Structure formats: C-alpha cells, structure tokens
Amino acid sequence: MCGIAGFIGEGMGQDLNNMIQVISYRGPDDKGVFLRGNVGFAHARLSIIDLSSAGHQPMLNNIGTVAIVFNGEIYNFKELKNLVSGYPFKSKSDTEVILALYDKYGEKAFEKLDGMFAIALYDFENQKLILVRDRLGKKPLYWGIFDGTLIFGSEIKALIAHPVFRKELDRQSLSRYLLYEYVPTPYSIWKNVSKLEAGYYAVFKSGAVDKHQYWFPGNKKFNGTFREAENQLDKLLEEAVHKRLVVADVPVGIFLSGGLDSSTVAYYAQKNNPRKVETFSIGFQEKSFDESNYAKQIAEYLGSNHHSQIVSASDILALIPTIAQLMDEPLADASILPTYLLSKYTRGKVTVALSGDGGDELFAGYPTFQAEIGASVYQRIPKFIREKWIKPFVGLIPASETNFSVGFKIKQFVENFHDDKNKRHQVWRGSFAPIMQNKLFSASVIDELNKFDPLNDLDTGQSLLESYQKTYLLDDILVKADRASMYNSLEVRAPFLDTAVVEFVNNLPYEYKCRGLTTKYILKRLMTDKLPISIVNRQKKGFGIPMARWLKHELNGLCRELLSEDRIRRDRIFNPKYVTQLVDDHMAGKKDNRKPLWTLMVFQMWYNQWF
C-alpha cells in the first residue's frame, strides 16, 4: 500500500518532493520521484509484494514510453502475468504487470485487474495521462485542474502542497457534508478538486478530461435455489479471504470486532490455515459500547492467536487533535478514532489486516433496512397527521446517552422521514437535513446556495443497496478505513468487497438479504453451523463511541470553544444563535444532538486547520 501524487503541466522536482512528503506515512519504506518535461510523478511505498528494490516506483515500461505510480494490490497479478509472458520483467511486482498489460491491451487492461488500486499512468507516445480507480473505490484518488495544470494524489493534502493549488471552500459541498457527514463522490470540500468515481478511469489529453466507466456490475439475476446461493456464497467468500492472505510477503492479521462480518472473515482465514491466525480487537471501558468479550469469544472458538486492548475515553479524546490535523476533508464518522487506535495496535504486529467492511452494504445489515418495514406502513398515514400529531409526540421522548437507543432510532425515523426511500435513508443516517440547513446557515450563505438541495444529488432510481454502496460505503466506511490504517502505515483488505462476491450478492433477490426483520439473512444462514449462534444472531452494535455523554463532559470544553458564538459569527458561515441552541439543548438533556454537534465540530476543526 502506498501514496501517489503528481502533475501534468507546471511544476518542479521540489514540488513533487513536497507533494509526496505530506503523505509519506502511506509509504514509509521507500520514496521516489520522476520528472520528464511537464510530467511529474511521485510515490511513497509500503512494501507488501516484492520487498526488493526492484519494486521501486515511479516505474517505467521496458522501453521508457510509459510511466506509472500505483497504490494498492492486484490479487491476480500472477495469473495476468501469463497473458504477457513475452514481456522482459525486471521485478516480481504487480506494478510491472500493469505496465505490461497496458503495453499489450491499452485501456482495456484495467478491466482485467482484480484488486484495490489507484493508478496514474502517463503514455508519452500518445501524450496522455490516465487515472484509474478500483471497482468499489477502496483506494482514494483526487484530481484537479488549476491554471491548466492537472494535479493528483492519494489525498488532497498532496494537491495542496503544489504551488498552483488555490484554497477555496466549495459551499455546495459543505451543504452535502452537513447532510451526509462526508462529501460524496465525485465532489470534494475544495473548489476545483474531484474524487475519481469507483470503477472509472479518466484520460487527460490536450487540456481536457474524459471519464470512462470500465466496470458495470451487471444485472444477471440469480435463478437458482436458496441452497445453491448459499453454497456459492460459501465458495466465493473462502476464495476471497484466501487470496487476500496469500498475496503478501509480510505478516497478515484480522480485525475482529465480534460482529458477524469480521467473525466470518476470521472463520475463513482460520479454516484452511494450519497455524493460528492473528486477530486484533479493541474494547471500551464504557459497557454499552464494548464488544471485546464477543471478540474474545469468537477468537477462542476459532482458535486464533488473539490480541486485545481496552481503551479509555482519554485514549480516544487525545487523538482528536491528531486526526483533525491529518484530515484534509471533513469526515464526521467518529468511529475513525477507535479505528485509528485499532490500526495502530495492529500495526505493532502485522503489516496487512483483513476487515469485515462491506458486509452491511451488501447484505442489508443496518437497522435502517428493518425500518423500511415500518416506513411502508407509516407512509400510508396522512402527512398532516404525521406532522401535527406524531412528530410532536415523538419529540417528547427523553434524550439518551446509550449507543443508538430505541428512542434515538424512533426520533431519527419520524423526524427525518421522507417519502422517497433513498432520500429518507440518507436523512436517517445524516446530520442536517435541508430544512435544518436553512436554520443553520447564515443569510449570506443561504443566498449563495440559492435553494441548492444536496438530496437532489442522489440517484433515486438506484436500489437501496446500490445507493448504500455508492455513497455511504464509498465515502464514509472506505475513507475511514483507508485514513485510519494508512496514518499508521497499515494496509487493510476487505474480502466482502471482492469483485466476484459483490457481483454475486448484488444479483441475489433482496429477500435473500433482508427477510422481514432479519438482516443479512443468507449470510446468517451460511454461518449458522460455522460460528456460535450467539455471534450469528447478536444485535448489530457498530464501532461507536459514547459521543452523547462525552459532549456533555469530556468534550464539553472543546465543543463550546469550537462552536462559540464569537467564533461562529467571525467565520460568517453559520447562524450563531441556532448553533448555540443546538449546544445548549444537548447539554441540558433536552435533545440528543450528538450527530449535528459532532458534524459541526469536525468541520470547524477542519476549517481552522486549513483556513
């Protein structure tokens, strides 16, 4: 796993050094820069495959006509090497296989890659830059054009380090962030900067960018029996875990939370391994948030070599300034804090870890999918009854500090209900619905936004699961995993996001995944005779932290400092009276404003860092 950066246009060697240096934690084992004419590439390497110097990047093809920088892993690179057997390879790296494939197949080469990757490739003969991102967007890739110069990088801070970059806040993307708690692809919080979409490649030639989708998940509906689907899923998951264990020349471990997804990955990892696999978890001193006992239970059941660490509030709170300084785009998922600690703890033993990321988005694992049953009934109630009677009554439910309490879920359901299913799921998950943003923003920002509605970005024609995969998974879960792990020079691989697994599961009937109130139905059925039934059927907990309580106590000072009336008024972005009301209502226990307050605090920390 690595970091990449570069430019086409204005720039010097020192600019490349600056760009790669600010993300050097992504690759502490080696660094390289390449400059030919107006083409500049830079690379920071975390050595996973071919630990020798032969894997050094930037890398040129054998005749020097194509340059590449590459972040990620290609799991089928040994098989692909057979397609280009006549190529004079100088290394055992997957990077050189990409070059050889491009020489033979051109842009069709990207369709053959199985893995997680962000690639920048310059073709000197055809004078074009090609940027490529993997099918699910596991690896990040940002780009922007400033005064005719295209700059790109694994993180935005690499772009900021180039002298042509201009720091400008995109206020429409701020509106998106406040709704989603992240900025959805292809947008970014910065003007003139975009994220490359998952499953796409972009060609920059003669000053213009053309984007092409190289992966289409397909629509081949599964026509077999449930039992046949279960057997096929079993085979695909085993293969997905196996390939992520063997394609590495360094130690590999497993993130084990004690939930179904990570336990499934651990099961397949241990199944065919004669040695004990290394599993890792962290727990919390606060019992309603702690899963460490479940992780210990499944580790003992599987016979893994388990490593566990209990963290305190002070451990996590101490991280906030560090994370705020490292993040170059706001992300309000507070679970990045414990994920960072888990990554740091795991990196002490291994260089690669497998995670259960993607299971919820593939198999409808969130409580919001259960809520859809109630939504179909609630939607039949006349709107005026919902607004006049039900919503005010629900507003009387006392605020709770526990992790996703029943009261919290009911309030989210009722107060943020929308008649369109994709839109209501987004508002359920997010912080500031458009109606709240009208109170939150200052008058000048409201005028500038000119009735902009971030909900209109959603493709309401997508299925629910497809929508989750292209929004929440892509821009929250995977960003959190990438940043928390790469800040600690740890590579994280997600077997559930194997291409074959995703294509198969997405084409199964929805009722195989969510049946009544049972989420992850087929996965639970598959794992019933493989894991303890208490693990298979336990209620989803999530990797949360006690934010509601912390805001009243440990984080009270930071919250009031970041959201003080003076500071809010000075920045002229938000309405200071409304922000103060949000703070006071939460501190007094009148409302549970943990999500909107933390979302605002993260933005304020980001804004202070960069502006």
Protein Blocks (a to p, Z undefined) as FASTA:
>chain_A
ZZddddededdfklmmmmmmmmmmmommbccdddehjaccddddddfbhpbfklpccddd
fkopaccddedddfklmmmmmmmmmpccfbfcfklmmmmmmmmnmmmlmmmpgcdddddd
ddfklopacddddfkopagcddddeehiacddfbfklmmmpmkbccdddfklmmmmmmno
pacdfbdfbehiacddehiacddeehiacdddfbdgbjadcfbdfklmmmmmmmmmmmmm
mmmmmnccbdcddddehpaklmmmmmmmmmmmcbdcdddddddfblklpcklmmmmmmmm
nopacddddddfklmmmmmmmmmmmpmcdcfbfklmmmmmmmmmmmmmmmbdcdfehjlm
mnopafklmmmmmmmmmmmpcfklmmmmmmmmmmmpccdfbehifklmmmmmmmmgcfbl
klmmmmmmmmbdfklmmmmpcfklmmmnnopafklmpcfkbcfklmmmmmmmmmmmmmmm
mmmmmmnopacddfklgfklmmmmmmpcfklmmgcjbghklmmmmmmmmccfklmmpcce
bjadffklmmmmmmmmmmmmmmgmklmmmnomacfklmmmmmmmmmnomaccklmmmmmm
mmmmmmmmmZZ
